[in-house]
Amino acid sequence: MKWIKPSLCHLLAHRTLELRPDYQDLKDFMYSIPERFAAGEGSVVYKGRNELRKMTYRGLDLVVKSFHRPNWVNRFVYGIFRPSKAKRSYDHARMYQEIGVGTPAPVGYLNIRKGLLFDRSYYVTLASACPYVYNDLFYQHFDYADEVVRTVGRVTAVLHEHGYAHKDYGRGNILFQKTDKGVRIEIVDLNRMYIGPIDMRKGCKNFERLPATPHMHRLLAEEYAAIRGFDAEECFKLMQAFRSTQPGKINDLY
Protein backbone atom coordinates (compact mmCIF):
# COMPACT_ATOMS: atom_id res chain seq x y z
CA MET A 1 0.00 0.00 0.00
CA LYS A 2 1.34 3.43 -0.93
CA TRP A 3 1.05 6.10 1.74
CA ILE A 4 0.34 9.57 0.38
CA LYS A 5 1.65 12.60 2.25
CA PRO A 6 -1.24 15.03 2.89
CA SER A 7 -0.90 18.69 1.98
CA LEU A 8 0.32 20.76 4.92
CA CYS A 9 -1.67 23.78 3.74
CA HIS A 10 -5.01 22.01 3.86
CA LEU A 11 -6.84 24.21 6.37
CA LEU A 12 -9.28 21.52 7.46
CA ALA A 13 -6.56 19.02 8.38
CA HIS A 14 -3.39 20.93 9.16
CA ARG A 15 -0.55 18.68 10.31
CA THR A 16 2.41 19.88 12.36
CA LEU A 17 5.47 17.65 12.41
CA GLU A 18 8.69 17.81 14.40
CA LEU A 19 11.48 15.28 13.93
CA ARG A 20 14.91 14.85 15.46
CA PRO A 21 17.65 15.68 12.93
CA ASP A 22 18.79 12.04 12.79
CA TYR A 23 15.34 10.89 11.68
CA GLN A 24 14.49 13.31 8.89
CA ASP A 25 14.10 10.39 6.48
CA LEU A 26 11.02 9.30 8.47
CA LYS A 27 8.87 12.23 7.32
CA ASP A 28 6.69 10.15 5.03
CA PHE A 29 6.17 7.59 7.79
CA MET A 30 5.23 10.26 10.31
CA TYR A 31 2.68 11.89 8.02
CA SER A 32 1.13 8.49 7.30
CA ILE A 33 0.66 7.47 10.94
CA PRO A 34 -3.11 8.24 11.14
CA GLU A 35 -3.76 6.10 8.07
CA ARG A 36 -1.54 3.33 9.42
CA PHE A 37 -3.49 3.29 12.69
CA ALA A 38 -6.79 3.24 10.79
CA ALA A 39 -5.52 0.25 8.80
CA GLY A 40 -4.51 -1.61 11.99
CA GLU A 41 -0.83 -1.70 11.09
CA GLY A 42 1.66 -2.93 13.66
CA SER A 43 1.16 -4.80 16.92
CA VAL A 44 -0.79 -3.37 19.85
CA VAL A 45 1.34 -2.76 22.94
CA TYR A 46 -1.43 -1.11 24.94
CA LYS A 47 -4.95 -0.01 24.17
CA GLY A 48 -7.07 2.07 26.50
CA ARG A 49 -7.68 5.78 26.69
CA ASN A 50 -4.57 6.08 24.51
CA GLU A 51 -3.12 3.45 22.20
CA LEU A 52 0.46 2.27 21.70
CA ARG A 53 1.51 0.31 18.63
CA LYS A 54 4.86 -1.16 17.69
CA MET A 55 5.71 -0.68 14.02
CA THR A 56 8.75 -1.39 11.88
CA TYR A 57 9.86 1.04 9.20
CA ARG A 58 13.09 0.91 7.23
CA GLY A 59 14.59 -1.50 9.73
CA LEU A 60 13.73 0.61 12.78
CA ASP A 61 11.53 -0.77 15.55
CA LEU A 62 9.30 2.11 16.58
CA VAL A 63 6.63 2.64 19.23
CA VAL A 64 3.86 5.04 18.24
CA LYS A 65 1.57 6.50 20.89
CA SER A 66 -1.79 7.81 19.71
CA PHE A 67 -3.37 10.16 22.22
CA HIS A 68 -7.15 10.18 22.49
CA ARG A 69 -9.12 13.05 21.01
CA PRO A 70 -9.84 15.67 23.74
CA ASN A 71 -13.29 16.98 24.59
CA TRP A 72 -14.60 20.01 22.71
CA VAL A 73 -13.32 22.58 25.20
CA ASN A 74 -9.82 21.11 25.25
CA ARG A 75 -9.81 20.74 21.47
CA PHE A 76 -10.03 24.53 21.30
CA VAL A 77 -7.48 25.02 24.11
CA TYR A 78 -4.95 22.62 22.56
CA GLY A 79 -5.64 24.04 19.13
CA ILE A 80 -4.69 27.59 20.15
CA PHE A 81 -3.00 27.84 23.53
CA ARG A 82 -1.49 24.64 24.96
CA PRO A 83 1.12 22.27 23.55
CA SER A 84 -0.22 18.81 22.74
CA LYS A 85 0.51 15.77 24.89
CA ALA A 86 2.66 14.41 22.09
CA LYS A 87 4.76 17.59 21.98
CA ARG A 88 5.12 17.59 25.76
CA SER A 89 6.20 13.94 25.70
CA TYR A 90 8.78 14.72 23.04
CA ASP A 91 10.12 17.81 24.82
CA HIS A 92 10.30 16.07 28.18
CA ALA A 93 12.11 13.07 26.68
CA ARG A 94 14.76 15.40 25.30
CA MET A 95 15.08 17.04 28.72
CA TYR A 96 15.60 13.61 30.28
CA GLN A 97 18.28 12.77 27.75
CA GLU A 98 20.10 16.03 28.44
CA ILE A 99 20.55 15.10 32.12
CA GLY A 100 21.40 11.45 31.43
CA VAL A 101 18.10 9.88 32.53
CA GLY A 102 16.95 6.94 30.44
CA THR A 103 13.83 7.05 28.29
CA PRO A 104 13.10 5.48 24.89
CA ALA A 105 14.85 7.61 22.28
CA PRO A 106 12.44 10.28 20.99
CA VAL A 107 11.98 10.37 17.22
CA GLY A 108 9.30 13.02 16.77
CA TYR A 109 5.64 13.93 17.04
CA LEU A 110 2.72 14.76 14.78
CA ASN A 111 -0.17 17.10 15.64
CA ILE A 112 -3.37 17.21 13.61
CA ARG A 113 -5.70 20.19 13.76
CA LYS A 114 -9.01 20.64 11.96
CA GLY A 115 -9.58 24.33 11.48
CA LEU A 116 -8.99 25.94 14.88
CA LEU A 117 -9.77 22.72 16.73
CA PHE A 118 -7.10 20.30 17.83
CA ASP A 119 -7.85 16.74 16.72
CA ARG A 120 -5.17 14.16 17.53
CA SER A 121 -1.48 13.84 18.28
CA TYR A 122 1.06 11.05 17.91
CA TYR A 123 4.41 10.58 19.66
CA VAL A 124 7.07 8.26 18.24
CA THR A 125 10.12 6.72 19.92
CA LEU A 126 12.53 3.94 19.18
CA ALA A 127 11.34 0.74 20.86
CA SER A 128 12.92 0.20 24.28
CA ALA A 129 15.24 -2.75 24.80
CA CYS A 130 14.09 -3.05 28.43
CA PRO A 131 12.03 -6.25 28.81
CA TYR A 132 10.60 -5.64 32.28
CA VAL A 133 8.57 -3.06 34.20
CA TYR A 134 8.83 -2.15 37.88
CA ASN A 135 5.66 -4.08 38.67
CA ASP A 136 7.35 -7.33 37.58
CA LEU A 137 9.43 -7.17 40.76
CA PHE A 138 6.36 -8.44 42.62
CA TYR A 139 5.55 -11.36 40.35
CA GLN A 140 8.90 -12.64 39.10
CA HIS A 141 12.17 -13.46 40.82
CA PHE A 142 15.16 -11.26 39.99
CA ASP A 143 18.44 -11.93 41.76
CA TYR A 144 19.28 -8.27 41.10
CA ALA A 145 15.99 -6.86 42.43
CA ASP A 146 17.73 -4.74 45.07
CA GLU A 147 19.91 -3.20 42.38
CA VAL A 148 16.81 -2.27 40.37
CA VAL A 149 15.24 -0.55 43.36
CA ARG A 150 18.44 1.30 44.23
CA THR A 151 18.73 2.48 40.64
CA VAL A 152 15.18 3.82 40.74
CA GLY A 153 16.06 5.76 43.89
CA ARG A 154 19.18 7.26 42.31
CA VAL A 155 17.57 8.16 38.99
CA THR A 156 14.59 9.76 40.71
CA ALA A 157 16.99 11.84 42.79
CA VAL A 158 18.72 13.06 39.62
CA LEU A 159 15.37 14.10 38.15
CA HIS A 160 14.40 15.95 41.31
CA GLU A 161 17.79 17.66 41.58
CA HIS A 162 17.08 19.13 38.14
CA GLY A 163 13.57 20.16 39.16
CA TYR A 164 11.66 17.47 37.25
CA ALA A 165 8.98 15.25 38.80
CA HIS A 166 7.02 12.71 36.75
CA LYS A 167 3.32 13.11 37.59
CA ASP A 168 2.42 9.53 36.61
CA TYR A 169 5.30 7.82 38.37
CA GLY A 170 3.62 4.44 38.62
CA ARG A 171 4.50 0.76 38.48
CA GLY A 172 4.03 0.48 34.71
CA ASN A 173 6.04 3.53 33.69
CA ILE A 174 9.50 2.40 34.82
CA LEU A 175 11.20 -0.12 32.53
CA PHE A 176 14.40 -1.96 33.42
CA GLN A 177 17.01 -4.40 32.17
CA LYS A 178 20.25 -5.91 33.45
CA THR A 179 23.30 -4.96 31.39
CA ASP A 180 27.05 -5.54 31.61
CA LYS A 181 27.30 -2.07 33.13
CA GLY A 182 24.58 -2.67 35.72
CA VAL A 183 20.84 -2.02 35.78
CA ARG A 184 19.40 0.41 33.27
CA ILE A 185 15.99 1.96 33.72
CA GLU A 186 13.93 3.91 31.23
CA ILE A 187 10.95 6.07 32.18
CA VAL A 188 7.95 6.38 29.88
CA ASP A 189 4.62 8.25 29.65
CA LEU A 190 6.25 11.65 30.00
CA ASN A 191 3.51 14.06 28.97
CA ARG A 192 2.64 15.11 32.56
CA MET A 193 5.63 16.65 34.31
CA TYR A 194 6.08 19.01 37.25
CA ILE A 195 8.94 21.43 36.69
CA GLY A 196 10.12 23.50 39.62
CA PRO A 197 11.76 23.25 43.06
CA ILE A 198 11.40 19.85 44.76
CA ASP A 199 12.12 19.63 48.48
CA MET A 200 12.40 16.46 50.56
CA ARG A 201 8.71 16.16 51.33
CA LYS A 202 7.59 16.79 47.74
CA GLY A 203 10.29 14.46 46.45
CA CYS A 204 9.33 11.58 48.73
CA LYS A 205 5.68 12.06 47.84
CA ASN A 206 6.58 11.49 44.19
CA PHE A 207 7.24 7.81 45.08
CA GLU A 208 3.73 7.26 46.48
CA ARG A 209 2.34 5.42 43.44
CA LEU A 210 5.18 2.89 43.41
CA PRO A 211 4.35 -0.29 45.38
CA ALA A 212 7.16 -1.15 47.76
CA THR A 213 7.87 -3.40 50.71
CA PRO A 214 9.52 -1.83 53.78
CA HIS A 215 12.82 -3.26 52.53
CA MET A 216 12.32 -1.63 49.13
CA HIS A 217 11.39 1.68 50.71
CA ARG A 218 14.58 1.48 52.75
CA LEU A 219 16.67 1.03 49.61
CA LEU A 220 14.86 3.81 47.76
CA ALA A 221 15.30 6.15 50.71
CA GLU A 222 19.00 5.41 51.13
CA GLU A 223 19.86 6.05 47.49
CA TYR A 224 17.57 9.05 47.15
CA ALA A 225 18.83 10.70 50.34
CA ALA A 226 22.50 10.09 49.50
CA ILE A 227 22.28 12.04 46.25
CA ARG A 228 20.05 14.82 47.54
CA GLY A 229 21.78 15.35 50.88
CA PHE A 230 18.72 14.41 52.94
CA ASP A 231 18.35 12.24 56.04
CA ALA A 232 17.70 8.65 54.88
CA GLU A 233 15.58 7.73 57.89
CA GLU A 234 13.33 10.74 57.39
CA CYS A 235 12.96 9.91 53.69
CA PHE A 236 12.06 6.32 54.59
CA LYS A 237 9.34 7.47 56.98
CA LEU A 238 7.91 9.92 54.48
CA MET A 239 7.86 7.39 51.64
CA GLN A 240 6.03 4.85 53.78
CA ALA A 241 3.57 7.45 55.05
CA PHE A 242 2.72 8.73 51.56
CA ARG A 243 2.44 5.20 50.15
CA SER A 244 0.06 4.15 52.94
CA THR A 245 -2.54 6.64 51.70
CA GLN A 246 -2.76 5.04 48.24
CA PRO A 247 -5.74 2.79 47.40
CA GLY A 248 -4.86 -0.78 46.47
CA LYS A 249 -1.36 -0.53 47.88
CA ILE A 250 0.77 -3.69 47.93
CA ASN A 251 2.01 -4.68 51.33
CA ASP A 252 5.14 -6.68 52.18
CA LEU A 253 5.27 -9.49 49.62
CA TYR A 254 8.86 -10.57 50.27
C-alpha positions in Angstrom: 0.0 0.0 0.0 1.3 3.4 -0.9 1.0 6.1 1.7 0.3 9.6 0.4 1.7 12.6 2.2 -1.2 15.0 2.9 -0.9 18.7 2.0 0.3 20.8 4.9 -1.7 23.8 3.7 -5.0 22.0 3.9 -6.8 24.2 6.4 -9.3 21.5 7.5 -6.6 19.0 8.4 -3.4 20.9 9.2 -0.6 18.7 10.3 2.4 19.9 12.4 5.5 17.6 12.4 8.7 17.8 14.4 11.5 15.3 13.9 14.9 14.8 15.5 17.7 15.7 12.9 18.8 12.0 12.8 15.3 10.9 11.7 14.5 13.3 8.9 14.1 10.4 6.5 11.0 9.3 8.5 8.9 12.2 7.3 6.7 10.1 5.0 6.2 7.6 7.8 5.2 10.3 10.3 2.7 11.9 8.0 1.1 8.5 7.3 0.7 7.5 10.9 -3.1 8.2 11.1 -3.8 6.1 8.1 -1.5 3.3 9.4 -3.5 3.3 12.7 -6.8 3.2 10.8 -5.5 0.2 8.8 -4.5 -1.6 12.0 -0.8 -1.7 11.1 1.7 -2.9 13.7 1.2 -4.8 16.9 -0.8 -3.4 19.8 1.3 -2.8 22.9 -1.4 -1.1 24.9 -4.9 0.0 24.2 -7.1 2.1 26.5 -7.7 5.8 26.7 -4.6 6.1 24.5 -3.1 3.4 22.2 0.5 2.3 21.7 1.5 0.3 18.6 4.9 -1.2 17.7 5.7 -0.7 14.0 8.8 -1.4 11.9 9.9 1.0 9.2 13.1 0.9 7.2 14.6 -1.5 9.7 13.7 0.6 12.8 11.5 -0.8 15.5 9.3 2.1 16.6 6.6 2.6 19.2 3.9 5.0 18.2 1.6 6.5 20.9 -1.8 7.8 19.7 -3.4 10.2 22.2 -7.1 10.2 22.5 -9.1 13.1 21.0 -9.8 15.7 23.7 -13.3 17.0 24.6 -14.6 20.0 22.7 -13.3 22.6 25.2 -9.8 21.1 25.2 -9.8 20.7 21.5 -10.0 24.5 21.3 -7.5 25.0 24.1 -4.9 22.6 22.6 -5.6 24.0 19.1 -4.7 27.6 20.1 -3.0 27.8 23.5 -1.5 24.6 25.0 1.1 22.3 23.6 -0.2 18.8 22.7 0.5 15.8 24.9 2.7 14.4 22.1 4.8 17.6 22.0 5.1 17.6 25.8 6.2 13.9 25.7 8.8 14.7 23.0 10.1 17.8 24.8 10.3 16.1 28.2 12.1 13.1 26.7 14.8 15.4 25.3 15.1 17.0 28.7 15.6 13.6 30.3 18.3 12.8 27.8 20.1 16.0 28.4 20.6 15.1 32.1 21.4 11.4 31.4 18.1 9.9 32.5 16.9 6.9 30.4 13.8 7.1 28.3 13.1 5.5 24.9 14.8 7.6 22.3 12.4 10.3 21.0 12.0 10.4 17.2 9.3 13.0 16.8 5.6 13.9 17.0 2.7 14.8 14.8 -0.2 17.1 15.6 -3.4 17.2 13.6 -5.7 20.2 13.8 -9.0 20.6 12.0 -9.6 24.3 11.5 -9.0 25.9 14.9 -9.8 22.7 16.7 -7.1 20.3 17.8 -7.9 16.7 16.7 -5.2 14.2 17.5 -1.5 13.8 18.3 1.1 11.0 17.9 4.4 10.6 19.7 7.1 8.3 18.2 10.1 6.7 19.9 12.5 3.9 19.2 11.3 0.7 20.9 12.9 0.2 24.3 15.2 -2.8 24.8 14.1 -3.1 28.4 12.0 -6.3 28.8 10.6 -5.6 32.3 8.6 -3.1 34.2 8.8 -2.1 37.9 5.7 -4.1 38.7 7.4 -7.3 37.6 9.4 -7.2 40.8 6.4 -8.4 42.6 5.5 -11.4 40.3 8.9 -12.6 39.1 12.2 -13.5 40.8 15.2 -11.3 40.0 18.4 -11.9 41.8 19.3 -8.3 41.1 16.0 -6.9 42.4 17.7 -4.7 45.1 19.9 -3.2 42.4 16.8 -2.3 40.4 15.2 -0.5 43.4 18.4 1.3 44.2 18.7 2.5 40.6 15.2 3.8 40.7 16.1 5.8 43.9 19.2 7.3 42.3 17.6 8.2 39.0 14.6 9.8 40.7 17.0 11.8 42.8 18.7 13.1 39.6 15.4 14.1 38.2 14.4 15.9 41.3 17.8 17.7 41.6 17.1 19.1 38.1 13.6 20.2 39.2 11.7 17.5 37.2 9.0 15.2 38.8 7.0 12.7 36.8 3.3 13.1 37.6 2.4 9.5 36.6 5.3 7.8 38.4 3.6 4.4 38.6 4.5 0.8 38.5 4.0 0.5 34.7 6.0 3.5 33.7 9.5 2.4 34.8 11.2 -0.1 32.5 14.4 -2.0 33.4 17.0 -4.4 32.2 20.3 -5.9 33.4 23.3 -5.0 31.4 27.0 -5.5 31.6 27.3 -2.1 33.1 24.6 -2.7 35.7 20.8 -2.0 35.8 19.4 0.4 33.3 16.0 2.0 33.7 13.9 3.9 31.2 11.0 6.1 32.2 7.9 6.4 29.9 4.6 8.3 29.7 6.2 11.6 30.0 3.5 14.1 29.0 2.6 15.1 32.6 5.6 16.6 34.3 6.1 19.0 37.3 8.9 21.4 36.7 10.1 23.5 39.6 11.8 23.3 43.1 11.4 19.8 44.8 12.1 19.6 48.5 12.4 16.5 50.6 8.7 16.2 51.3 7.6 16.8 47.7 10.3 14.5 46.5 9.3 11.6 48.7 5.7 12.1 47.8 6.6 11.5 44.2 7.2 7.8 45.1 3.7 7.3 46.5 2.3 5.4 43.4 5.2 2.9 43.4 4.4 -0.3 45.4 7.2 -1.2 47.8 7.9 -3.4 50.7 9.5 -1.8 53.8 12.8 -3.3 52.5 12.3 -1.6 49.1 11.4 1.7 50.7 14.6 1.5 52.8 16.7 1.0 49.6 14.9 3.8 47.8 15.3 6.2 50.7 19.0 5.4 51.1 19.9 6.1 47.5 17.6 9.1 47.1 18.8 10.7 50.3 22.5 10.1 49.5 22.3 12.0 46.3 20.0 14.8 47.5 21.8 15.3 50.9 18.7 14.4 52.9 18.3 12.2 56.0 17.7 8.7 54.9 15.6 7.7 57.9 13.3 10.7 57.4 13.0 9.9 53.7 12.1 6.3 54.6 9.3 7.5 57.0 7.9 9.9 54.5 7.9 7.4 51.6 6.0 4.8 53.8 3.6 7.4 55.0 2.7 8.7 51.6 2.4 5.2 50.1 0.1 4.2 52.9 -2.5 6.6 51.7 -2.8 5.0 48.2 -5.7 2.8 47.4 -4.9 -0.8 46.5 -1.4 -0.5 47.9 0.8 -3.7 47.9 2.0 -4.7 51.3 5.1 -6.7 52.2 5.3 -9.5 49.6 8.9 -10.6 50.3 
